[in-house]
């Protein structure tokens, strides 16, 4: 790990386990499938977001900030993790939510409120049309209250946040070496881009030539993700002087699993949740991991993944959002 690594607050339970999914593999007709359980970084802090927030929170504290402001939907894992981090560290969380949440409070939204976060809600279209103006106005309002806010974008996907998965890539690499799995395909969901960008940079720093990192978009198209992940990688390299060169050719995507849009579950993703729960006792979420898992499952069933070399799925968490779609996940019962 480079000496330029920024300071972080120790919040996550690390290293997270790497386990083999033998019962699932048997169900699929035989394959070598492993799961990196980043859903176990903590309970309230569970998932991939806390790895990035360790660095963002340290930066906020080091600069005398008393408030962290961020954005997302009412079922955002990132917003929930931010609210939990702030509660733990004695900071105020201000969450910019779009669209306005339903009247029924459940899942991550319930936890946001339980952790004492302040919510400001916006119609999706108006927020996206004037995102920078809204953020600036909120920061100005908080400063007028006498607070000192620190902004982080959706998913903490900024160069500092990328360090969470630069470190995670090193952690995973060591686990794979211990198990003789240096030559593997690694699959993870991508949305705001910081997790995939960090993993890419971490594997470059570790020179893990045997790993192929595949991202499954769960929002937007491949062109957008190529641009956004590439931007994050280059900005992080420049800001921290990382001794690596990054080319867009390093990015690999498994496309076709967004469905009707971000945060909209579909039948195959629900089936994936049920399959992993039934065979391994592990729960995916309908927004991120279930859709990405569908990409991995199709690859395994087609013989492209898990046959000639192992496949490793990075479980980035999200279990609390399952409680926002109970009828879809377990079906309507009489």
C-alpha positions in Angstrom: 0.0 0.0 0.0 1.4 3.4 -1.0 2.6 5.7 1.8 0.2 8.4 0.6 -2.8 6.6 2.0 -5.0 9.1 3.8 -6.1 8.9 7.4 -9.2 6.9 8.2 -11.5 6.2 11.1 -11.7 2.5 12.0 -15.4 1.7 11.7 -15.7 -1.4 9.6 -15.2 -5.0 10.8 -12.3 -6.1 8.5 -11.2 -8.3 7.0 -14.5 -9.5 5.8 -14.8 -13.3 5.1 -14.2 -15.0 1.8 -16.3 -18.1 1.6 -17.0 -20.9 -0.9 -20.6 -21.4 -2.1 -20.7 -25.1 -2.5 -24.4 -25.6 -2.2 -25.1 -22.9 -4.8 -22.5 -24.4 -7.1 -24.2 -27.9 -6.8 -27.6 -26.3 -7.6 -26.0 -24.8 -10.8 -24.6 -28.0 -12.0 -21.1 -27.6 -10.7 -18.8 -24.5 -10.6 -16.3 -22.9 -8.3 -18.0 -19.9 -6.8 -16.7 -17.7 -3.9 -18.3 -14.8 -2.0 -16.5 -11.9 -0.5 -18.8 -10.9 2.3 -18.6 -7.1 2.4 -22.2 -7.2 3.7 -20.5 -8.1 7.0 -18.6 -4.9 7.5 -20.9 -4.2 10.5 -24.6 -4.4 11.3 -25.9 -0.8 11.1 -22.8 0.1 9.0 -23.1 -3.0 6.8 -22.0 -3.0 3.2 -19.4 -1.4 1.0 -20.2 2.3 1.9 -18.6 2.2 5.3 -15.2 1.4 3.8 -15.3 4.7 1.9 -16.9 6.6 4.7 -14.0 5.7 7.0 -11.9 8.2 5.0 -14.6 10.8 4.4 -15.4 10.9 8.1 -11.7 11.2 9.1 -11.4 14.1 6.7 -14.5 15.8 8.2 -13.2 15.4 11.7 -9.7 16.5 10.8 -11.1 19.7 9.2 -13.3 20.6 12.2 -16.6 19.7 10.4 -19.6 18.8 12.5 -22.0 17.7 9.6 -21.8 15.4 6.7 -24.2 16.1 3.8 -24.9 13.6 1.1 -27.5 12.4 -1.4 -29.5 9.3 -2.4 -32.9 7.7 -2.5 -34.9 6.9 0.6 -33.6 3.3 0.4 -30.0 4.4 -0.2 -27.5 2.1 1.6 -25.0 5.0 1.4 -27.4 7.5 3.2 -28.2 4.9 5.9 -24.5 4.2 6.4 -23.7 7.9 6.5 -26.4 8.5 9.1 -25.0 5.6 11.2 -21.4 6.8 10.9 -22.5 10.3 12.0 -24.5 9.0 14.9 -21.4 7.0 16.1 -19.0 9.9 15.7 -21.2 12.6 17.1 -21.8 14.4 13.8 -25.0 15.5 12.1 -26.1 13.8 8.9 -28.1 15.8 6.4 -29.5 13.6 3.6 -30.8 15.0 0.3 -33.4 12.5 -0.7 -35.1 12.1 -4.1 -37.8 11.5 -4.9 -39.8 12.2 -1.8 -40.2 9.0 0.2 -43.5 7.2 0.5 -45.6 7.6 3.7 -44.7 4.2 5.0 -41.3 4.4 6.7 -39.4 1.1 6.3 -36.0 -0.3 5.4 -33.1 2.1 5.2 -35.4 5.1 5.4 -36.5 3.9 8.9 -32.9 3.7 10.0 -32.0 7.1 8.6 -34.7 8.6 10.9 -33.7 6.4 13.9 -30.1 7.6 13.6 -31.2 11.2 13.8 -30.5 12.2 10.2 -32.0 15.4 8.9 -33.8 14.8 5.5 -34.4 17.3 2.8 -36.6 15.8 0.0 -36.9 16.8 -3.6 -38.7 15.6 -6.8 -36.3 13.6 -8.8 -36.5 15.7 -12.0 -36.0 19.1 -10.2 -33.0 17.7 -8.2 -31.3 16.3 -11.2 -31.9 19.6 -13.2 -30.3 21.7 -10.5 -28.2 19.4 -8.4 -25.2 21.7 -8.0 -27.4 24.6 -7.1 -29.4 22.6 -4.5 -26.2 21.3 -2.9 -24.7 24.7 -2.7 -27.9 26.2 -1.2 -28.1 23.5 1.4 -24.4 24.0 2.4 -25.0 27.7 2.6 -28.1 27.2 4.8 -26.2 24.9 7.2 -23.3 27.4 7.4 -25.8 30.1 8.2 -27.0 27.9 11.1 -23.5 27.9 12.5 -22.6 24.4 11.3 -19.5 23.4 9.4 -20.7 20.9 6.8 -18.6 18.5 4.6 -20.2 17.3 1.3 -19.7 13.9 -0.2 -21.5 12.7 -3.3 -23.7 9.6 -3.8 -21.9 6.5 -2.6 -19.0 8.6 -1.3 -17.7 8.2 -4.8 -15.0 10.8 -4.7 -11.2 10.3 -4.9 -10.9 10.1 -1.1 -13.7 7.6 -0.9 -12.0 5.4 -3.5 -9.4 4.5 -0.9 -11.9 2.3 0.8 -11.7 -0.2 -2.1 -8.1 0.4 -2.8 -7.6 -1.1 0.6 -10.3 -3.7 0.0 -8.5 -4.9 -3.1 -5.4 -5.5 -1.1 -7.4 -7.4 1.5 -9.1 -9.6 -1.1 -5.8 -10.2 -3.0 -4.2 -11.6 0.2 -7.2 -13.9 0.8 -7.1 -15.2 -2.7 -3.4 -15.9 -2.5 -3.9 -17.8 0.8 -6.4 -20.0 -1.0 -4.5 -20.4 -4.2 -7.1 -18.4 -6.2 -4.8 -15.8 -7.7 -6.3 -16.4 -11.1 -10.0 -15.6 -10.7 -12.8 -13.5 -12.1 -14.1 -11.0 -9.6 -17.7 -9.7 -10.1 -19.2 -6.7 -8.3 -22.1 -4.2 -8.9 -21.4 -0.7 -10.1 -23.6 2.4 -9.7 -21.9 5.6 -8.4 -18.5 4.1 -9.4 -16.3 4.5 -6.3 -16.2 0.8 -5.4 -15.2 -0.4 -8.9 -12.7 2.5 -9.3 -11.1 1.7 -6.0 -10.9 -2.0 -6.8 -9.3 -1.3 -10.2 -6.7 1.0 -8.6 -6.0 -1.4 -5.8 -5.3 -4.3 -8.2 -3.0 -2.1 -10.2 -1.1 -1.1 -7.1 -0.9 -4.8 -5.9 0.0 -5.9 -9.5 -2.6 -8.7 -9.3 -2.3 -9.7 -12.9 -4.3 -12.9 -12.5 -7.5 -11.2 -11.5 -10.1 -10.0 -14.0 -12.5 -7.4 -12.4 -15.9 -7.3 -13.9 -18.6 -4.7 -13.0 -22.3 -5.2 -13.5 -24.1 -1.9 -14.0 -27.2 -1.6 -11.9 -27.9 2.0 -13.0 -27.1 3.9 -16.2 -25.3 2.5 -19.3 -21.8 1.2 -19.9 -20.8 4.5 -21.6 -21.7 6.5 -18.5 -19.9 4.1 -16.2 -16.8 4.0 -18.4 -16.7 7.8 -18.3 -17.4 8.1 -14.5 -15.2 5.2 -13.3 -12.4 6.4 -15.6 -12.7 10.0 -14.2 -12.6 8.7 -10.6 -9.5 6.6 -11.3 -7.6 9.4 -13.0 -8.6 12.0 -10.4 -7.5 9.7 -7.6 -4.2 8.9 -9.3 -3.6 12.6 -9.7 -4.7 13.7 -6.3 -2.6 11.1 -4.4 0.3 10.6 -6.8 -0.4 6.9 -7.1 2.4 5.1 -9.0 0.2 3.4 -11.6 -1.1 4.1 -15.1 -4.7 3.7 -15.9 -6.3 2.9 -19.2 -10.0 2.5 -20.0 -9.2 -1.0 -21.3 -8.8 -2.1 -17.7 -12.6 -1.8 -17.2 -14.8 -4.8 -18.0 -18.5 -4.7 -17.8 -21.3 -7.4 -17.8 -24.2 -5.4 -19.3 -27.9 -6.0 -19.5 -29.0 -6.2 -15.8 -30.2 -2.7 -15.0 -33.8 -3.7 -15.9 -36.3 -0.8 -16.0 -34.0 1.4 -14.0 -32.1 2.0 -10.8 -33.9 0.8 -7.7 -36.6 -1.1 -9.7 -36.6 -4.8 -8.8 -37.3 -7.4 -11.5 -38.3 -11.1 -11.5 -34.8 -12.6 -12.2 -33.3 -10.5 -9.4 -35.9 -11.6 -7.0 -35.3 -15.2 -8.0 -31.6 -14.7 -7.4 -32.3 -13.4 -3.8 -34.4 -16.5 -3.2 -31.9 -18.9 -4.7 -28.9 -17.7 -2.6 -31.1 -17.5 0.6 -32.4 -21.1 0.0 -29.0 -22.6 -0.8 -26.6 -20.7 1.4 -28.6 -18.8 4.0 -27.2 -15.5 2.6 -29.4 -12.5 1.6 -28.9 -10.2 -1.4 -30.7 -7.0 -2.0 -32.9 -6.1 -5.0 -31.2 -2.8 -5.9 -27.5 -3.7 -6.3 -26.4 -7.2 -5.4 -29.2 -9.3 -6.8 -29.0 -7.7 -10.2 -25.2 -8.1 -10.3 -25.6 -11.7 -9.1 -27.9 -12.3 -12.1 -25.0 -11.4 -14.3 -22.7 -13.8 -12.5 -25.4 -16.6 -12.5 -25.9 -16.3 -16.3 -22.2 -16.5 -16.8 -21.9 -19.6 -14.7 -24.9 -21.3 -16.4 -23.4 -20.4 -19.9 -20.0 -21.8 -18.9 -18.2 -18.5 -19.1 -17.6 -18.1 -15.3 -16.6 -20.5 -12.6 -15.7 -23.4 -14.8 -12.1 -23.0 -16.1 -11.2 -20.7 -13.2 -12.9 -19.6 -10.0 -15.4 -16.7 -9.9 -15.6 -14.4 -6.8 -18.7 -12.3 -6.2 -18.3 -9.2 -4.0 -21.4 -8.9 -1.8 -21.7 -5.1 -1.2 -24.6 -5.4 1.2 -28.0 -3.8 1.2 -30.1 -6.2 3.2 -32.2 -3.4 4.8 -33.7 -2.4 1.5 -35.3 -5.9 1.3 -37.8 -4.8 3.9 -39.1 -2.1 1.5 -40.3 -4.7 -1.0 -41.6 -7.7 1.1 -44.4 -8.6 -1.3 -42.0 -8.8 -4.3 -39.4 -10.8 -2.5 -41.5 -13.4 -0.7 -44.7 -13.1 -2.8 -48.2 -12.2 -1.8 -49.6 -14.8 0.6 -53.3 -15.5 1.2 
